[in-house]
Amino acid sequence: MHGSSRWLVLRPDETLNILFPSSTNSVLTGGIAYTKGKFLVELAGEYLFGVERNVAAAAHNMPGSHYMDVAAGSIGIGYYF
């Protein structure tokens, strides 16, 4: 297989279901940390830009148009002993 077509083998339409969703995404991530004395504060975030995927009907799948964007963030607070 050539180029990006090899990824299609890893996520066949025939097995797509609600327990094992799959999507193709481009990801943007970032983070920052601040330390003052023995305290640490960390902020991070990511956004996954989804691409629409059209799935044909098969015996055990979820046919239709599938699309998923994901936004996630985190805050960490630490103290050095």
C-alpha positions as a Markdown table, in Angstrom:
| # | Residue | x | y | z |
|---|---|---|---|---|
| 1 | Met | 0.0 | 0.0 | 0.0 |
| 2 | His | 1.1 | 3.5 | -0.7 |
| 3 | Gly | 0.8 | 6.8 | 1.3 |
| 4 | Ser | -2.1 | 7.4 | 3.6 |
| 5 | Ser | -4.2 | 4.5 | 2.2 |
| 6 | Arg | -2.4 | 2.1 | 4.6 |
| 7 | Trp | -4.3 | 3.8 | 7.5 |
| 8 | Leu | -7.6 | 2.6 | 6.1 |
| 9 | Val | -6.7 | -1.0 | 6.8 |
| 10 | Leu | -6.4 | -0.2 | 10.5 |
| 11 | Arg | -9.9 | 1.1 | 10.8 |
| 12 | Pro | -12.2 | -0.8 | 8.4 |
| 13 | Asp | -15.8 | 0.4 | 7.9 |
| 14 | Glu | -17.1 | -3.1 | 8.5 |
| 15 | Thr | -16.2 | -3.0 | 12.2 |
| 16 | Leu | -17.0 | 0.6 | 13.1 |
| 17 | Asn | -19.4 | 0.8 | 16.0 |
| 18 | Ile | -20.3 | 2.9 | 19.1 |
| 19 | Leu | -17.8 | 1.0 | 21.3 |
| 20 | Phe | -14.9 | 1.4 | 18.9 |
| 21 | Pro | -15.3 | 4.8 | 17.1 |
| 22 | Ser | -12.5 | 6.0 | 14.9 |
| 23 | Ser | -11.9 | 9.3 | 13.2 |
| 24 | Thr | -9.2 | 11.0 | 11.2 |
| 25 | Asn | -7.9 | 14.1 | 13.0 |
| 26 | Ser | -5.4 | 16.9 | 12.8 |
| 27 | Val | -4.2 | 17.9 | 16.3 |
| 28 | Leu | -3.2 | 21.2 | 17.8 |
| 29 | Thr | -1.6 | 21.0 | 21.3 |
| 30 | Gly | 0.0 | 23.5 | 23.7 |
| 31 | Gly | 1.0 | 24.0 | 27.2 |
| 32 | Ile | 2.7 | 26.4 | 29.6 |
| 33 | Ala | 4.1 | 26.1 | 33.1 |
| 34 | Tyr | 4.9 | 28.7 | 35.8 |
| 35 | Thr | 7.1 | 28.1 | 38.9 |
| 36 | Lys | 7.4 | 30.4 | 41.9 |
| 37 | Gly | 9.4 | 29.2 | 44.8 |
| 38 | Lys | 8.2 | 25.7 | 45.6 |
| 39 | Phe | 4.9 | 26.0 | 43.7 |
| 40 | Leu | 4.2 | 24.9 | 40.1 |
| 41 | Val | 1.2 | 25.6 | 37.9 |
| 42 | Glu | 0.8 | 23.9 | 34.6 |
| 43 | Leu | -1.9 | 24.6 | 31.9 |
| 44 | Ala | -2.3 | 22.4 | 28.8 |
| 45 | Gly | -4.8 | 22.0 | 26.0 |
| 46 | Glu | -5.4 | 20.2 | 22.8 |
| 47 | Tyr | -8.0 | 20.4 | 20.0 |
| 48 | Leu | -8.5 | 17.6 | 17.4 |
| 49 | Phe | -9.9 | 18.9 | 14.1 |
| 50 | Gly | -12.0 | 16.0 | 12.7 |
| 51 | Val | -12.5 | 15.0 | 9.1 |
| 52 | Glu | -15.9 | 13.7 | 7.9 |
| 53 | Arg | -15.9 | 10.0 | 7.2 |
| 54 | Asn | -18.7 | 8.3 | 5.2 |
| 55 | Val | -19.3 | 4.6 | 6.1 |
| 56 | Ala | -21.2 | 2.2 | 3.9 |
| 57 | Ala | -23.6 | -0.2 | 5.5 |
| 58 | Ala | -22.3 | -3.7 | 6.4 |
| 59 | Ala | -23.5 | -6.6 | 8.6 |
| 60 | His | -22.2 | -5.2 | 12.0 |
| 61 | Asn | -21.4 | -1.5 | 11.7 |
| 62 | Met | -22.8 | 2.0 | 12.1 |
| 63 | Pro | -23.4 | 3.3 | 8.5 |
| 64 | Gly | -23.6 | 7.0 | 7.8 |
| 65 | Ser | -21.6 | 10.2 | 8.0 |
| 66 | His | -19.3 | 10.3 | 11.0 |
| 67 | Tyr | -17.5 | 13.4 | 12.3 |
| 68 | Met | -15.8 | 14.2 | 15.6 |
| 69 | Asp | -13.9 | 17.2 | 17.0 |
| 70 | Val | -12.4 | 16.9 | 20.5 |
| 71 | Ala | -11.3 | 19.7 | 22.9 |
| 72 | Ala | -9.4 | 18.8 | 26.1 |
| 73 | Gly | -7.7 | 20.8 | 28.7 |
| 74 | Ser | -5.8 | 20.2 | 32.0 |
| 75 | Ile | -4.5 | 22.2 | 35.0 |
| 76 | Gly | -1.7 | 20.8 | 37.2 |
| 77 | Ile | -0.7 | 22.3 | 40.5 |
| 78 | Gly | 2.4 | 21.1 | 42.3 |
| 79 | Tyr | 4.6 | 21.7 | 45.3 |
| 80 | Tyr | 8.2 | 20.8 | 45.7 |
| 81 | Phe | 9.0 | 19.3 | 49.1 |
